[in-house]
Amino acid sequence: MAVCLGGIIVGLALMFTEEKFFEVAAAVVAAHLPVMIIEGIVTALCVAFLKKVQPSMLPGHSPREVS
């Protein structure tokens, strides 16, 4: 989300300066798309790894009682 919001904010800032910057604003947002996809994949892999090896680190985990 951070990359997405950063790209959108930069794009909006460029878009509202002058009309000729609209293409640059679109290019900035488009350039952030691959980074957003990679960030999502890495985050999903990290969560899956933590769920497997240390689920107590994730929110919503209820600890099991050990007998």
C-alpha positions in Angstrom: 0.0 0.0 0.0 2.8 2.4 0.8 4.2 2.2 -2.8 0.7 2.6 -4.2 -0.1 5.7 -2.1 3.3 7.2 -2.8 2.9 6.8 -6.5 -0.6 8.2 -6.4 0.4 11.2 -4.3 3.3 12.0 -6.7 1.0 11.6 -9.6 -1.6 13.9 -8.2 1.0 16.5 -7.3 2.3 16.5 -10.8 -1.2 16.4 -12.3 -2.4 19.5 -10.5 0.7 21.7 -11.3 0.1 22.2 -15.0 -1.7 20.5 -17.8 1.4 19.4 -19.5 2.5 17.2 -16.6 -0.5 14.8 -16.9 1.5 12.4 -19.1 4.4 12.5 -16.5 1.9 11.8 -13.7 0.5 8.8 -15.6 4.0 7.5 -16.2 4.9 7.8 -12.5 1.9 5.8 -11.4 2.5 3.2 -14.2 6.1 2.9 -13.1 5.0 2.0 -9.6 2.8 -0.8 -10.8 5.6 -3.5 -11.0 6.9 -2.5 -7.6 3.4 -2.8 -6.1 3.0 -6.3 -7.6 6.5 -7.4 -6.3 5.7 -5.9 -2.9 2.5 -7.9 -2.7 4.1 -11.1 -3.7 7.0 -10.7 -1.1 4.5 -9.8 1.6 2.3 -12.9 0.9 5.4 -15.1 0.9 6.5 -13.6 4.3 3.1 -14.1 5.8 2.9 -17.7 4.5 6.3 -18.4 6.0 5.5 -16.9 9.3 2.2 -18.8 9.4 4.2 -22.0 8.9 7.1 -21.5 11.3 5.9 -19.0 13.9 2.1 -18.5 13.8 2.1 -16.7 17.2 3.7 -13.7 15.5 0.6 -13.1 13.4 -2.4 -11.2 14.7 -5.5 -13.2 15.5 -3.5 -16.2 16.7 -4.9 -17.9 19.8 -2.1 -19.7 21.7 -2.7 -23.4 22.2 -2.3 -24.9 25.6 0.6 -27.4 25.9 -0.2 -30.5 27.9 
